[in-house]
Amino acid sequence: MMIQDTVSETNKFRFVYLIKPRDFSNAGDASANVKAELQKYGIEPDVIRRVSIICFEAEMNIVLYTKGGKLIVEVDDQKVDILALDKGPGIEDIELVMTPGYSTAPEWALEYGFGAGMGLPNIKNNSDVFEIESEVGKGTVVHSIVYRRKNEVKGNN
């Protein structure tokens, strides 16, 4: 559910979505809405593709593993900034969960076809800048930036 849609005179747009845990009937709606909004504002197709992947993976991680969270997307002339915040169990070993194919998915998630262990690696691979912070018992923050100009310098991806 989108809770904020801000358009300013400085060509900066902000979209905030509340993501509910285990809400499979609406899972993917936020990322689909982000894609539609970016298309509406004429954002570059490659940027839209990468941002859509990042948002979908982050949204599904919130649905699958947490007690809920937010997906915040800010767009300006230089970049698309994506922040996924959750109230969840947190991640004990970030390096391990960044390993492609490693999954902590519960059995019920595997039955839905999720839990391939590619969510966070896909987010990182599609980001120009990728940061993740997590505290066990409190939650996780995933921050991604996708630059809109091809000549931007990649960050700590």
Protein Blocks (a to p, Z undefined) as FASTA:
>chain_A
ZZbdcddfkopacddddddehilklgoklmmmmmmmmmmnopafklmmmmmmmmmmmmmm
mmmmmgbdcddddddfkbccdddddddebjfblmlmmpghiacbdfklmmnopanopmmm
mmmmmpfbdcddddehkaccddddddfbfkbccdfZZ
